[in-house]
Amino acid sequence: MGSNKQKKIQGSVNLQIEAGRFVTNDYADMTLGFQTNIIANSRTEKIERYMDIGHLINTDHNSFKTTESVLVHLNKNDDVWLQTDDAKNLDSTGIQSASDCPAIAFMTTLKKTLTHIQSGVQLKFDNVILNSGNAFNSFHGNFVAPRTGTYFFTYTITGTAHSWIYIRLLRNGLDIGHLINPDHNSFFKTTESVLVHLNKNDDVWLQTDDAKNLDSTGIQSGPYHLESHFAGFLLFCS
């Protein structure tokens, strides 16, 4: 057992524990230790012993998650806590809590079938089912990233009979996804899904391209407004 005593982390230091995982924004060295309280006979004397039972290092990085797990035998009243050690880059070292990364998710469909669709038109999915964080604007049909991070987007297009159209997923006007709904005799459903890194305030929307058969090209809403939809969510912040 080590003879050096270690102090518990005071309330001014906030360590966020998420199922035993720690997310830090720079460099931190975590020590998991416990305190053993021994009471001899009926005396009130308390002898304190401190020792490490786990150790985790989180080195310099852009954003990094590390995990440490231990199995340990504890006696009744043993005290277990987390304590930092060997911290560097003090101005930037921190531990990210779950609340630092907001819950952002949306799911939206069409209130009615879109007909006579032309090229270069921004699609406006106006039937909002979910909009956690209010990042999706149903009036304009676009999603504006509230935080820098990795996002997942998916969109499904059910074309009306004899439709021919491309649907582009754009970020600030540049393609990040592409879907084709070709000429067919009946309703045809196609789906595109992407994972993409977005910076804060990046703008994402769907836009038509290369539309043909303009008299018959359309996007089906369906009886329950679920045949075509646009959805996405923030996977994690960075």
C-alpha positions in Angstrom: 0.0 0.0 0.0 1.2 3.5 -0.8 2.0 5.8 2.1 1.1 9.0 0.2 -2.2 10.5 1.2 -4.5 11.8 -1.5 -7.3 14.3 -1.1 -10.7 13.8 -2.4 -11.9 16.0 -5.3 -13.8 18.9 -3.9 -17.1 20.3 -5.2 -15.2 22.8 -7.4 -14.0 20.0 -9.6 -16.8 18.4 -11.7 -16.2 15.0 -13.1 -18.9 13.7 -15.3 -19.3 9.9 -15.2 -21.3 8.3 -18.0 -21.4 4.5 -17.5 -17.8 4.6 -16.4 -16.6 6.7 -19.4 -15.0 10.1 -19.4 -14.9 12.6 -22.2 -12.2 15.2 -21.9 -11.4 18.1 -24.2 -7.7 17.9 -23.9 -5.4 16.1 -21.4 -6.2 14.5 -18.1 -4.9 11.6 -16.1 -7.6 9.9 -13.9 -6.9 7.9 -10.8 -9.5 5.7 -9.3 -8.8 5.0 -5.6 -10.5 4.1 -2.4 -10.2 4.9 1.3 -10.3 2.2 3.9 -11.7 3.2 7.4 -10.6 1.0 10.2 -12.2 1.2 13.7 -10.3 -0.7 16.3 -12.5 -2.2 19.0 -14.9 0.5 20.4 -12.5 3.4 20.0 -13.4 6.2 17.6 -9.9 6.4 16.2 -9.9 6.2 12.4 -6.9 5.1 10.4 -7.1 6.2 6.8 -5.3 4.3 4.0 -5.4 5.3 0.3 -4.4 3.2 -2.7 -5.0 3.2 -6.4 -7.4 0.5 -7.8 -7.6 1.9 -11.4 -5.8 4.3 -13.7 -6.7 6.0 -17.0 -4.8 8.4 -19.1 -6.4 10.8 -21.6 -3.6 12.3 -23.8 -3.5 15.5 -25.8 -6.0 15.3 -28.7 -8.8 17.2 -30.4 -11.6 15.2 -28.7 -11.1 11.9 -27.1 -13.0 9.3 -25.0 -11.3 6.7 -22.8 -12.6 4.0 -20.5 -11.3 2.2 -17.5 -13.0 -0.8 -15.8 -12.0 -2.6 -12.6 -13.2 -5.5 -10.5 -12.2 -5.1 -6.9 -13.1 -6.5 -3.5 -14.4 -3.9 -1.0 -15.0 -4.1 2.7 -18.0 -2.5 4.3 -17.6 1.3 4.5 -14.8 1.4 1.9 -14.9 4.7 0.1 -14.3 4.9 -3.7 -13.7 8.1 -5.7 -12.1 9.6 -8.8 -9.1 11.9 -8.6 -7.1 13.8 -11.3 -3.4 13.5 -11.5 -0.6 14.8 -13.8 -2.9 17.3 -15.5 -1.2 19.4 -18.2 -2.4 22.2 -20.6 -4.4 23.6 -17.7 -6.1 26.3 -19.8 -7.7 23.7 -22.1 -8.0 20.6 -20.0 -11.5 19.7 -19.1 -14.0 16.9 -18.9 -17.1 17.1 -21.1 -20.4 16.4 -19.4 -23.4 14.9 -21.3 -25.2 18.3 -21.0 -22.5 20.0 -23.0 -23.7 18.2 -26.1 -27.4 18.9 -26.7 -30.0 16.4 -27.9 -30.6 17.4 -31.5 -32.9 15.3 -33.7 -35.6 15.9 -36.3 -38.1 13.9 -38.4 -40.3 15.6 -41.0 -42.6 14.5 -43.8 -44.8 16.0 -46.5 -48.3 17.3 -45.7 -49.3 16.7 -49.3 -47.9 15.2 -52.5 -45.6 17.4 -54.5 -46.4 17.5 -58.2 -44.9 18.9 -61.4 -41.5 19.2 -59.8 -38.7 21.0 -61.6 -34.9 21.0 -61.2 -33.2 23.3 -58.8 -36.0 23.5 -56.2 -35.4 23.3 -52.5 -37.7 20.7 -51.0 -39.7 21.8 -48.0 -40.8 18.9 -45.7 -43.5 20.8 -43.8 -45.0 18.1 -41.6 -42.7 18.1 -38.5 -43.0 15.0 -36.3 -39.9 15.6 -34.2 -37.7 18.7 -33.8 -35.6 18.3 -30.6 -33.4 21.4 -30.3 -35.4 23.3 -33.0 -32.6 23.1 -35.5 -34.9 22.2 -38.4 -36.8 25.1 -40.1 -40.0 23.8 -41.7 -40.7 27.1 -43.4 -37.5 27.0 -45.4 -37.0 23.2 -45.2 -33.4 23.4 -44.0 -31.4 22.2 -41.0 -28.8 24.5 -39.3 -26.2 22.8 -37.2 -26.4 24.2 -33.6 -23.1 22.6 -32.6 -19.9 21.4 -34.3 -20.0 17.6 -34.5 -20.8 14.4 -36.4 -24.4 14.2 -37.8 -26.5 11.5 -39.4 -29.0 12.3 -42.1 -31.4 10.1 -44.0 -34.1 10.9 -46.5 -36.6 8.7 -48.3 -38.3 9.7 -51.6 -41.4 7.9 -52.9 -41.9 9.0 -56.5 -45.2 9.1 -58.3 -45.6 6.9 -61.4 -43.3 7.8 -64.3 -41.3 10.2 -62.1 -37.6 10.9 -63.0 -35.7 13.0 -60.5 -32.4 13.3 -58.6 -32.5 14.5 -55.0 -29.3 16.2 -53.7 -28.4 16.6 -50.0 -26.5 19.8 -49.7 -24.3 21.4 -47.1 -23.7 25.1 -47.7 -24.5 24.4 -51.3 -22.1 21.4 -51.8 -23.2 17.8 -52.2 -23.0 15.4 -49.3 -25.6 13.0 -50.5 -27.3 12.0 -53.8 -30.4 9.9 -54.6 -32.0 9.0 -57.9 -35.6 8.1 -58.4 -35.8 6.8 -62.0 -38.7 6.4 -64.4 -41.0 3.6 -63.3 -44.6 2.4 -63.8 -45.6 2.6 -60.1 -44.7 4.3 -56.9 -40.9 3.8 -56.3 -39.2 4.4 -53.0 -35.5 5.1 -52.6 -33.4 6.1 -49.5 -30.1 7.8 -49.0 -28.2 8.0 -45.6 -25.0 9.8 -44.7 -22.7 10.5 -41.8 -21.1 13.9 -42.1 -19.1 16.4 -40.0 -20.7 19.8 -39.6 -19.4 23.0 -38.2 -21.7 25.2 -36.1 -24.2 27.1 -38.4 -23.6 24.8 -41.4 -26.8 24.8 -43.5 -28.2 21.5 -44.8 -31.1 21.0 -47.2 -32.6 18.8 -50.0 -32.8 20.1 -53.6 -34.1 18.6 -56.8 -31.9 18.1 -59.9 -32.2 16.7 -63.4 -36.0 16.4 -63.2 -37.6 14.9 -66.3 -41.2 14.0 -67.3 -42.3 17.2 -65.6 -46.0 16.5 -66.1 -45.8 13.2 -64.1 -42.8 13.8 -61.8 -43.9 14.1 -58.1 -43.0 13.1 -54.6 -45.7 11.1 -52.8 -46.9 12.0 -49.3 -49.1 9.0 -48.7 -52.2 8.5 -46.7 -50.4 8.8 -43.4 -47.8 11.4 -44.6 -45.0 8.9 -44.2 -44.1 7.8 -47.7 -41.4 10.5 -48.0 -39.4 11.9 -45.2 -36.3 13.8 -44.1 -34.6 13.1 -40.8 -31.3 13.5 -38.9 -29.7 13.8 -35.5 -26.5 14.9 -33.8 -24.4 11.8 -33.1 -21.7 13.5 -30.9 -20.1 16.9 -30.5 -16.5 17.8 -31.2 
